[in-house]
Amino acid sequence: MKSLFYIFLISIAACATPSPWVPAGGSYKADAQSFSVELPQEWMRFDRGEGLIITKDGILLQNISIARALLDQELKYTKKKFRKGMIPQEVAGVVLDNIQSNPATLNMEIIENVPATIGGHPGFKAIFTFKSKDGLRSKSILYGFLFKDWYYSIRYTAASKHYFDKDLNTFEKVFESFKLL
């Protein structure tokens, strides 16, 4: 009986803990990461410290993430490294190898890998599909570029069926609004 009481107290405390997810709509300025962006209404956001992630229906169904990493920071799944002066397609090679080397990313297929301009900066655009360990087929659009000592990325990932096409226009609006501060 005593253990049931403790479980009850823990569950009440968990309910009282504020969620890190907050409504996203409108202008968003990330001073620490030096970017601003317009976020869609009816979506939720989570500030991860090194970046931002937003979703409408849950991060496994669709999400948009904006992040940056120091060029000398080791990547988690590849031995390849960023270096100053890399051309955008070299940057794309490092990033895509890191994603493909992630054990949670199965059957990755790169559909497109082309130069792109992101917020006025030369970079790359990659489109790829993959399957999760749970069998969920997803599709991603990833933009990336180097600026000074940083690698910036803007990525849209959604379940291939239904969600990817449904929220693609929303992602494009977010992408078009991205600016470095």
C-alpha positions in Angstrom: 0.0 0.0 0.0 2.8 2.4 0.9 4.4 1.8 -2.6 1.1 2.7 -4.3 1.1 5.9 -2.4 4.6 6.8 -3.6 3.7 5.9 -7.2 0.7 8.2 -6.8 2.9 11.1 -5.5 5.4 10.6 -8.3 2.7 10.6 -11.0 1.2 13.9 -9.6 4.7 15.5 -9.6 5.2 14.3 -13.2 2.0 16.0 -14.2 3.0 19.2 -12.5 6.4 19.4 -14.4 6.2 22.0 -17.2 6.6 20.6 -20.7 9.6 21.9 -22.7 7.2 22.1 -25.7 5.5 25.5 -26.2 3.4 27.0 -29.0 5.6 28.0 -31.9 3.7 30.5 -34.1 5.3 33.8 -35.2 8.7 35.3 -35.2 11.4 33.4 -33.4 14.9 34.8 -32.7 17.6 32.5 -31.4 20.2 34.9 -30.1 22.5 32.1 -28.8 22.5 30.4 -32.2 22.5 33.7 -34.2 19.4 33.1 -36.4 15.8 34.2 -36.8 12.9 32.5 -38.5 9.1 32.7 -38.8 7.4 29.7 -37.2 4.0 28.3 -38.3 0.9 28.6 -36.2 -0.5 25.5 -34.5 2.9 23.9 -34.2 4.9 23.3 -31.0 8.5 24.1 -30.5 11.3 22.8 -28.2 14.5 24.8 -27.8 17.3 22.2 -27.6 20.1 24.6 -26.6 22.1 24.0 -29.8 19.0 24.5 -32.0 15.3 24.3 -32.3 12.8 21.6 -33.3 9.2 22.1 -34.1 6.3 19.7 -34.9 2.6 19.7 -35.4 1.6 16.1 -34.9 4.6 14.6 -33.1 8.3 14.5 -34.0 8.1 11.0 -35.5 5.3 12.1 -37.9 6.8 15.5 -39.0 9.4 17.9 -37.7 11.5 20.8 -38.7 14.8 21.3 -37.0 17.3 24.2 -37.2 20.7 23.6 -35.6 24.3 24.6 -35.7 27.5 22.9 -34.7 31.1 24.1 -34.4 33.3 23.1 -37.3 35.8 21.4 -35.0 33.1 19.4 -33.2 33.3 15.7 -33.8 30.3 14.2 -35.5 28.6 11.3 -33.7 28.5 8.7 -36.5 31.4 9.4 -38.9 35.1 10.0 -38.8 34.8 12.6 -41.5 35.2 16.2 -40.3 34.3 19.7 -41.4 37.0 22.2 -42.2 37.0 25.8 -43.1 37.0 26.5 -46.9 35.0 23.3 -47.8 32.8 23.7 -50.8 29.1 23.0 -50.2 29.2 19.5 -51.8 32.1 18.5 -49.6 30.0 19.7 -46.6 27.1 17.6 -47.9 29.3 14.6 -48.1 30.3 14.8 -44.5 26.7 15.4 -43.3 25.1 12.7 -45.4 27.8 10.2 -44.3 27.1 11.0 -40.7 23.3 10.5 -41.2 23.8 7.3 -43.2 26.2 5.9 -40.5 23.7 6.4 -37.8 22.5 2.8 -36.8 18.9 4.2 -36.4 18.9 5.2 -40.1 18.2 2.2 -42.3 18.0 1.9 -46.1 18.9 5.5 -46.7 18.5 6.5 -50.3 19.8 9.9 -51.5 17.3 11.3 -54.1 19.0 14.7 -54.7 22.2 16.4 -53.6 22.6 19.9 -55.2 24.0 23.3 -54.5 21.6 25.7 -52.8 21.5 29.2 -51.3 20.3 29.4 -47.7 19.6 32.8 -46.2 22.0 34.3 -48.8 24.8 31.8 -48.0 26.1 29.1 -50.4 25.3 25.6 -49.3 23.6 22.4 -50.3 20.2 20.8 -50.5 19.8 17.1 -50.0 16.6 15.0 -50.3 16.7 11.5 -49.0 14.5 8.7 -47.7 15.2 6.2 -44.9 13.5 3.7 -42.7 13.6 3.7 -38.9 14.3 0.6 -36.8 10.5 0.4 -36.2 9.9 0.3 -40.0 8.6 3.9 -40.4 9.5 5.2 -43.9 10.4 8.9 -43.8 11.6 11.5 -46.2 13.9 14.5 -45.4 15.0 17.7 -47.0 18.2 19.0 -45.6 19.8 22.3 -46.2 23.3 23.0 -44.8 26.0 25.6 -45.1 29.2 26.8 -43.4 29.5 30.3 -41.9 32.6 31.4 -40.0 33.3 28.6 -37.4 29.8 27.0 -37.7 27.9 24.5 -39.7 24.1 25.4 -39.9 21.4 23.0 -40.9 17.7 23.3 -41.6 15.9 20.0 -42.0 12.4 18.8 -42.6 11.6 15.1 -41.9 8.2 13.5 -42.1 6.6 10.1 -42.6 6.7 9.5 -46.3 3.0 8.6 -46.5 0.6 11.5 -46.0 2.7 13.8 -43.7 5.6 14.7 -46.0 3.5 16.2 -48.8 1.0 17.6 -46.3 3.5 19.8 -44.5 6.0 20.5 -47.3 4.6 24.0 -48.0 4.9 24.9 -44.3 8.6 23.8 -44.3 9.3 25.9 -47.4 7.9 29.0 -45.7 10.0 28.4 -42.6 13.1 27.8 -44.8 12.5 31.0 -46.8 12.2 33.1 -43.6 15.6 31.8 -42.2 18.2 34.6 -41.6 21.4 34.8 -39.7 21.5 37.6 -37.1 
